Amino acid sequence: MPLIYKICPEGLWREAEASGRFAGAAIDLSDGFIHFSTGAQLRETAEKHFAGQRDLLLIAVDDERLGEALRYEPSRGGALFPHLYAALDPRAVRWIVPLAAGPDGLHLISEDIA
C-alpha cells in the first residue's frame, strides 16, 4: 500500500475534518485536482511550495484507497505526481503529523518518508 502525501495548512485541514470533505487548497481548486507527492518528491515539494510557512500538517494517504480518481501524471521535470480528481474523504487518511520547520525555514521530512 504505497503512501502519498499532502502538505496542508492545519486550519484548512481541520475544516475538512469537520465537514467530512477536503476539496483542496487554493492551488488545487485552481488546477482542478488535489496535488499529492510521493515520498521521494515530498522534500522538493515542501521546499518549493511551503518554505517558511508554519502551522502545516503532513497527511499520509494510502493511494489504493482513492480508486480511479487518482492519476499519476507528469509534472516537475517529467516526474509522475499523484493527482486526485475528486474530494478527499478525511477517513481515507492513514496518519497526520505536524510538519515542523527548522531554523532555516525548511521543513523537516523524516528520512523514512523521503
Phi and psi in degrees as GROMACS dihedral restraints (atoms count N, CA, C in turn):
[ dihedral_restraints ]
;  ai    aj    ak    al  type     phi  dphi    fc
    3     4     5     6     1   -67.0    20    10
    4     5     6     7     1   137.9    20    10
    6     7     8     9     1   -94.4    20    10
    7     8     9    10     1   143.4    20    10
    9    10    11    12     1  -120.7    20    10
   10    11    12    13     1   162.2    20    10
   12    13    14    15     1  -130.4    20    10
   13    14    15    16     1   143.8    20    10
   15    16    17    18     1  -124.5    20    10
   16    17    18    19     1   130.1    20    10
   18    19    20    21     1   -96.9    20    10
   19    20    21    22     1   129.0    20    10
   21    22    23    24     1  -144.8    20    10
   22    23    24    25     1   139.2    20    10
   24    25    26    27     1   -58.6    20    10
   25    26    27    28     1   137.2    20    10
   27    28    29    30     1   -57.5    20    10
   28    29    30    31     1   -43.8    20    10
   30    31    32    33     1   -60.0    20    10
   31    32    33    34     1   -41.1    20    10
   33    34    35    36     1   -65.4    20    10
   34    35    36    37     1   -40.5    20    10
   36    37    38    39     1   -68.3    20    10
   37    38    39    40     1   -39.3    20    10
   39    40    41    42     1   -62.9    20    10
   40    41    42    43     1   -35.1    20    10
   42    43    44    45     1   -62.9    20    10
   43    44    45    46     1   -41.3    20    10
   45    46    47    48     1   -64.2    20    10
   46    47    48    49     1   -41.5    20    10
   48    49    50    51     1   -61.7    20    10
   49    50    51    52     1   -41.5    20    10
   51    52    53    54     1   -66.8    20    10
   52    53    54    55     1   -36.9    20    10
   54    55    56    57     1   -88.4    20    10
   55    56    57    58     1   -16.3    20    10
   57    58    59    60     1    80.2    20    10
   58    59    60    61     1    18.0    20    10
   60    61    62    63     1  -158.1    20    10
   61    62    63    64     1   128.6    20    10
   63    64    65    66     1  -112.1    20    10
   64    65    66    67     1   109.2    20    10
   66    67    68    69     1   -84.9    20    10
   67    68    69    70     1   -17.3    20    10
   69    70    71    72     1   120.5    20    10
   70    71    72    73     1   169.8    20    10
   72    73    74    75     1   -82.8    20    10
   73    74    75    76     1   177.8    20    10
   75    76    77    78     1   -54.3    20    10
   76    77    78    79     1   -44.3    20    10
   78    79    80    81     1   -64.5    20    10
   79    80    81    82     1   -36.7    20    10
   81    82    83    84     1   -64.5    20    10
   82    83    84    85     1   -47.1    20    10
   84    85    86    87     1   -61.6    20    10
   85    86    87    88     1   -40.1    20    10
   87    88    89    90     1   -65.4    20    10
   88    89    90    91     1   -40.5    20    10
   90    91    92    93     1   -84.9    20    10
   91    92    93    94     1   -15.5    20    10
   93    94    95    96     1    87.9    20    10
   94    95    96    97     1    11.6    20    10
   96    97    98    99     1  -157.7    20    10
   97    98    99   100     1   160.7    20    10
   99   100   101   102     1   -90.4    20    10
  100   101   102   103     1   124.4    20    10
  102   103   104   105     1   -78.2    20    10
  103   104   105   106     1   131.3    20    10
  105   106   107   108     1  -125.9    20    10
  106   107   108   109     1   169.3    20    10
  108   109   110   111     1  -132.0    20    10
  109   110   111   112     1   151.4    20    10
  111   112   113   114     1   -79.2    20    10
  112   113   114   115     1   171.6    20    10
  114   115   116   117     1   -58.6    20    10
  115   116   117   118     1   -39.9    20    10
  117   118   119   120     1   -68.5    20    10
  118   119   120   121     1   -24.0    20    10
  120   121   122   123     1   -94.8    20    10
  121   122   123   124     1   -12.3    20    10
  123   124   125   126     1   -62.4    20    10
  124   125   126   127     1   -46.0    20    10
  126   127   128   129     1   -60.5    20    10
  127   128   129   130     1   -45.1    20    10
  129   130   131   132     1   -65.7    20    10
  130   131   132   133     1   -39.4    20    10
  132   133   134   135     1   -60.6    20    10
  133   134   135   136     1   -45.7    20    10
  135   136   137   138     1   -61.3    20    10
  136   137   138   139     1   -44.5    20    10
  138   139   140   141     1   -66.9    20    10
  139   140   141   142     1   -42.0    20    10
  141   142   143   144     1   -74.8    20    10
  142   143   144   145     1   -39.3    20    10
  144   145   146   147     1  -112.0    20    10
  145   146   147   148     1   -13.3    20    10
  147   148   149   150     1  -131.6    20    10
  148   149   150   151     1     5.1    20    10
  150   151   152   153     1   -54.6    20    10
  151   152   153   154     1   132.2    20    10
  153   154   155   156     1    83.2    20    10
  154   155   156   157     1    -9.9    20    10
  156   157   158   159     1   -82.2    20    10
  157   158   159   160     1   145.5    20    10
  159   160   161   162     1  -114.8    20    10
  160   161   162   163     1   173.8    20    10
  162   163   164   165     1    56.7    20    10
  163   164   165   166     1    46.3    20    10
  165   166   167   168     1  -107.1    20    10
  166   167   168   169     1   152.6    20    10
  168   169   170   171     1  -116.5    20    10
  169   170   171   172     1   147.3    20    10
  171   172   173   174     1  -104.5    20    10
  172   173   174   175     1   120.0    20    10
  174   175   176   177     1  -114.6    20    10
  175   176   177   178     1   125.1    20    10
  177   178   179   180     1  -106.3    20    10
  178   179   180   181     1   132.8    20    10
  180   181   182   183     1  -130.9    20    10
  181   182   183   184     1   137.6    20    10
  183   184   185   186     1   -74.9    20    10
  184   185   186   187     1   115.2    20    10
  186   187   188   189     1   -62.4    20    10
  187   188   189   190     1   -26.1    20    10
  189   190   191   192     1   -69.2    20    10
  190   191   192   193     1   -19.7    20    10
  192   193   194   195     1   -80.4    20    10
  193   194   195   196     1    -7.9    20    10
  195   196   197   198     1   -95.5    20    10
  196   197   198   199     1    -9.9    20    10
  198   199   200   201     1    66.1    20    10
  199   200   201   202     1  -153.3    20    10
  201   202   203   204     1   -72.2    20    10
  202   203   204   205     1   -12.9    20    10
  204   205   206   207     1   -72.3    20    10
  205   206   207   208     1   -13.9    20    10
  207   208   209   210     1   -94.5    20    10
  208   209   210   211     1   127.4    20    10
  210   211   212   213     1  -131.0    20    10
  211   212   213   214     1   139.5    20    10
  213   214   215   216     1   -94.6    20    10
  214   215   216   217     1   117.3    20    10
  216   217   218   219     1  -129.2    20    10
  217   218   219   220     1   150.5    20    10
  219   220   221   222     1   -62.4    20    10
  220   221   222   223     1   139.1    20    10
  222   223   224   225     1  -145.0    20    10
  223   224   225   226     1  -131.2    20    10
  225   226   227   228     1   -43.5    20    10
  226   227   228   229     1   118.4    20    10
  228   229   230   231     1    61.6    20    10
  229   230   231   232     1    19.8    20    10
  231   232   233   234     1    83.9    20    10
  232   233   234   235     1    -2.7    20    10
  234   235   236   237     1   -65.4    20    10
  235   236   237   238     1   146.5    20    10
  237   238   239   240     1   -84.6    20    10
  238   239   240   241     1   119.5    20    10
  240   241   242   243     1  -110.0    20    10
  241   242   243   244     1   143.6    20    10
  243   244   245   246     1   -76.6    20    10
  244   245   246   247     1   127.8    20    10
  246   247   248   249     1  -125.9    20    10
  247   248   249   250     1   129.3    20    10
  249   250   251   252     1  -103.6    20    10
  250   251   252   253     1   117.6    20    10
  252   253   254   255     1   -95.0    20    10
  253   254   255   256     1    51.7    20    10
  255   256   257   258     1  -169.0    20    10
  256   257   258   259     1   166.9    20    10
  258   259   260   261     1   -71.3    20    10
  259   260   261   262     1   151.7    20    10
  261   262   263   264     1   -95.5    20    10
  262   263   264   265     1   125.6    20    10
  264   265   266   267     1   -80.2    20    10
  265   266   267   268     1   119.4    20    10
  267   268   269   270     1   -54.8    20    10
  268   269   270   271     1   -21.3    20    10
  270   271   272   273     1   -70.5    20    10
  271   272   273   274     1   -14.1    20    10
  273   274   275   276     1   -81.7    20    10
  274   275   276   277     1    -6.7    20    10
  276   277   278   279     1   -76.1    20    10
  277   278   279   280     1   134.7    20    10
  279   280   281   282     1   -83.1    20    10
  280   281   282   283     1   -46.5    20    10
  282   283   284   285     1  -158.4    20    10
  283   284   285   286     1   161.5    20    10
  285   286   287   288     1  -137.5    20    10
  286   287   288   289     1   134.5    20    10
  288   289   290   291     1  -136.1    20    10
  289   290   291   292     1   151.1    20    10
  291   292   293   294     1   -63.4    20    10
  292   293   294   295     1   143.4    20    10
  294   295   296   297     1  -102.7    20    10
  295   296   297   298     1    97.6    20    10
  297   298   299   300     1   -77.0    20    10
  298   299   300   301     1   150.5    20    10
  300   301   302   303     1  -113.7    20    10
  301   302   303   304     1   146.0    20    10
  303   304   305   306     1   -81.6    20    10
  304   305   306   307     1   177.8    20    10
  306   307   308   309     1   -61.5    20    10
  307   308   309   310     1   -22.7    20    10
  309   310   311   312     1   -83.8    20    10
  310   311   312   313     1     0.3    20    10
  312   313   314   315     1    87.6    20    10
  313   314   315   316     1    -7.5    20    10
  315   316   317   318     1   -86.0    20    10
  316   317   318   319     1   143.2    20    10
  318   319   320   321     1   -79.6    20    10
  319   320   321   322     1   147.7    20    10
  321   322   323   324     1   -91.4    20    10
  322   323   324   325     1   105.4    20    10
  324   325   326   327     1  -102.1    20    10
  325   326   327   328     1   126.4    20    10
  327   328   329   330     1   -60.7    20    10
  328   329   330   331     1   140.2    20    10
  330   331   332   333     1   -63.0    20    10
  331   332   333   334     1   -22.3    20    10
  333   334   335   336     1   -68.2    20    10
  334   335   336   337     1   -23.6    20    10
  336   337   338   339     1   -95.4    20    10
  337   338   339   340     1   -52.9    20    10
